[in-house]
Amino acid sequence: MEKKFLEHVADIHRRAFTVDAHFDLTYDVANRRERGQKKVVETNFLPQFKSGNFNLIVSAIFINNFFLPEMGLRRALDQISYLHEEIGETPGQFRICRSTTEAYAAQAAGEMALFLSLEGAEPLQNDLRLLRIFYELGVRGLGLVWSRRNCVADGAFFSETREGRKGGLTSFGVELIEKAEALGMFIDVSHINDEGFWDVLELATKPLIASHSNCRALAGTMRNLTDDQIKAMAKNGGVIGMNSVDVFIRDNEPEVRVSHFIDHVDHIVKIGGVDHVGLGFDLCDGFTDYLHVGPAVKTCDVVKTHAGLGEFTQGLIIRGYTDEAIIAILGGNFMRVFLEILD
């Protein structure tokens, strides 16, 4: 980061309540603890969170294909249990929060706030009653699908894939969204296919989030949102979290840079307004997929760890964003939606 921006960036970070709306923290904690590591959050993640001045991390509960369908529920519960073990080993450093009130209280106490969110409803299979159990365990976000089909809807694949006829929300999916809204959970449309996206928009009565999705106009993967979808999210009052993984930023670009990443911010602001942009970095360079078989898909995080937030903030300053707009992007917009739904 350029020296002339250091003080300005630091001042913005001090004033912002910074949110990453998507990070596979519980997934990685489970993988590491099962291989004998302790204090994973304290050792591997807290220094980066603090260096980047993050206040709230939405920790996604992701289930690898290997465990589905039979072990989806068990793996989700294991991840929550492992996180509680981590809290017990590192008291006073981070906490699971259930509302924005609790998240701000964590900040005041000098602790990192975590929201839990399902990345795909596979742990529920088709049992609506299980949603209440996860709610009571502190889960406040419902990502309907990952990039695969489940009992709720079809997911958007990362690239063209052989499949049959695509579908939208199932009858179970409709009931699940209604139940989640009644409980007070935020709905996440990242990973859902186009057909399902429009079904959710028609059904939802509260603002939605797309926790980690970029603009399809700039990178053609189906995981990104079309301009019409971005406009619909803005009209709904929702927020789109910017995904820092290179394949969601540029197509076939040999070197994807932070400036390319900020092009997606500009595009959403132009179409939907600055009130509908946030962070959902989806950082994964530091993770090891112990269950992967065959050649891996090569991806790269453009923002290098949470400690690298300053370069992103500097880029927004250079583009002419006001301090107030940057503070909104860093977390204010997501906190507005969370406040409306969770408190």
Rosetta blueprint (number, residue, H / E / L):
1 M L
2 E L
3 K H
4 K H
5 F H
6 L H
7 E H
8 H H
9 V H
10 A H
11 D H
12 I H
13 H H
14 R H
15 R H
16 A L
17 F L
18 T E
19 V E
20 D E
21 A E
22 H E
23 F E
24 D L
25 L H
26 T H
27 Y H
28 D H
29 V H
30 A H
31 N H
32 R H
33 R H
34 E L
35 R L
36 G L
37 Q L
38 K L
39 K L
40 V H
41 V H
42 E H
43 T H
44 N H
45 F H
46 L H
47 P H
48 Q H
49 F H
50 K H
51 S H
52 G L
53 N L
54 F E
55 N E
56 L E
57 I E
58 V E
59 S E
60 A E
61 I E
62 F L
63 I L
64 N L
65 N H
66 F H
67 F H
68 L L
69 P L
70 E L
71 M L
72 G H
73 L H
74 R H
75 R H
76 A H
77 L H
78 D H
79 Q H
80 I H
81 S H
82 Y H
83 L H
84 H H
85 E H
86 E H
87 I H
88 G H
89 E H
90 T L
91 P L
92 G L
93 Q L
94 F E
95 R E
96 I E
97 C L
98 R L
99 S L
100 T H
101 T H
102 E H
103 A H
104 Y H
105 A H
106 A H
107 Q H
108 A H
109 A L
110 G L
111 E L
112 M E
113 A E
114 L E
115 F E
116 L E
117 S E
118 L E
119 E E
120 G L
121 A L
122 E H
123 P H
124 L H
125 Q L
126 N L
127 D L
128 L L
129 R H
130 L H
131 L H
132 R H
133 I H
134 F H
135 Y H
136 E H
137 L L
138 G L
139 V E
140 R E
141 G E
142 L E
143 G E
144 L L
145 V L
146 W L
147 S L
148 R L
149 R L
150 N L
151 C L
152 V L
153 A L
154 D L
155 G E
156 A L
157 F L
158 F L
159 S L
160 E L
161 T L
162 R L
163 E L
164 G L
165 R L
166 K L
167 G L
168 G L
169 L L
170 T L
171 S H
172 F H
173 G H
174 V H
175 E H
176 L H
177 I H
178 E H
179 K H
180 A H
181 E H
182 A H
183 L H
184 G L
185 M L
186 F E
187 I E
188 D E
189 V L
190 S L
191 H L
192 I E
193 N L
194 D H
195 E H
196 G H
197 F H
198 W H
199 D H
200 V H
201 L H
202 E H
203 L H
204 A L
205 T L
206 K L
207 P L
208 L L
209 I E
210 A E
211 S L
212 H L
213 S L
214 N L
215 C E
216 R L
217 A L
218 L L
219 A L
220 G L
221 T L
222 M L
223 R L
224 N L
225 L E
226 T L
227 D H
228 D H
229 Q H
230 I H
231 K H
232 A H
233 M H
234 A H
235 K H
236 N H
237 G L
238 G L
239 V E
240 I E
241 G E
242 M E
243 N L
244 S L
245 V E
246 D H
247 V H
248 F H
249 I L
250 R L
251 D L
252 N L
253 E L
254 P L
255 E L
256 V L
257 R L
258 V H
259 S H
260 H H
261 F H
262 I H
263 D H
264 H H
265 V H
266 D H
267 H H
268 I H
269 V H
270 K H
271 I H
272 G H
273 G L
274 V H
275 D H
276 H H
277 V E
278 G E
279 L E
280 G L
281 F L
282 D L
283 L L
284 C L
285 D L
286 G L
287 F L
288 T L
289 D L
290 Y L
291 L L
292 H L
293 V L
294 G L
295 P L
296 A L
297 V L
298 K L
299 T L
300 C L
301 D E
302 V L
303 V L
304 K L
305 T L
306 H H
307 A H
308 G H
309 L H
310 G H
311 E H
312 F H
313 T H
314 Q H
315 G H
316 L H
317 I H
318 I H
319 R L
320 G L
321 Y L
322 T L
323 D H
324 E H
325 A H
326 I H
327 I H
328 A H
329 I H
330 L H
331 G H
332 G H
333 N H
334 F H
335 M H
336 R H
337 V H
338 F H
339 L H
340 E H
341 I H
342 L H
343 D L
